[in-house]
Amino acid sequence: MATLQDQIASHLLTTKSLPVSRSWLQTFTTTTTTSNVPLSTLAQTALYHILNSDIRETLSTDRPSSLLPMDISDPTLKERRLPCPIPVQVLDIEDIGTSLWNQVEAIERVERGETVRGKEIIRTVNVDDREVLGNSNGNANNNSAATASGMGGSSNGPHRLILQDAANTRVVGIELKSVDGIGIGKLPIGAKMILRSVTVARGMALLVPDSVTILGGKIESLDQEWKRTRKARLLERLQAEGNTNGETTG
């Protein structure tokens, strides 16, 4: 007869393509109230913890088909397809369709309490702890959809991601076609996704809607650190590019 751990593991593998670590499941079931709790509820609780934890600690590495090939980033391999579902987590995301300087300016507008809607500058103020927006003429409104995220608003892409599997193998993912849910301000660091039948070309995973399933979640500490340092990293790259251009033209 299948144990409770077996049932949870089977459920998450079948429904979410997550090969859960047996040792992690052992800890989960011994520290969670399981008496008279439906399997579906336990599985959902386990999923919540997995999505908000490091998959290197929660997922099994015993299934090679659920892992990225160790040589996945080899640029000499022209093209190959990875047919099996592979769970990964996001370590970095970059909008490669927007200039570095425009991204810095977007962050600074948010720091000043401003964002842009069309050709208007929208200023965010607090009234009775409610967020209220005012346009450049001083008129206020409550259109929260116009509010930029703390990272300078949604990004248009395409995006470049750093993805990591349960065995700590990393790969660069390039958004070849727009994938719903991928974007700065939408996809936190540590978010989990499943790669299905993804094509890898010259060491980069080509992300299209049919090859990506976003499960969600995040790793809070990594996400906060990424947000905190993003502006500095963009400015550092701008400076490096300026130095390179100066050397070239000089």
Protein Blocks (a to p, Z undefined) as FASTA:
>chain_A
ZZfklmmmmmmmmmnopacdfklmmmmmmmpcfehpafklmmmmmmmmmmmmcfklmpcc
kbmklpccfklmpmklmbacdfbacddddfbdcdfkbcfklmmmmmmmmmnopacehjac
cddddeehiacdddfkopacfbfklpccfkopaaebjaddddddfkopacddddfbaceh
iaghjacghiacddehiaceehiacddfklpccebjcdfklmmmmmmmmmmmmmmmmmmm
mmmmmmmmZZ
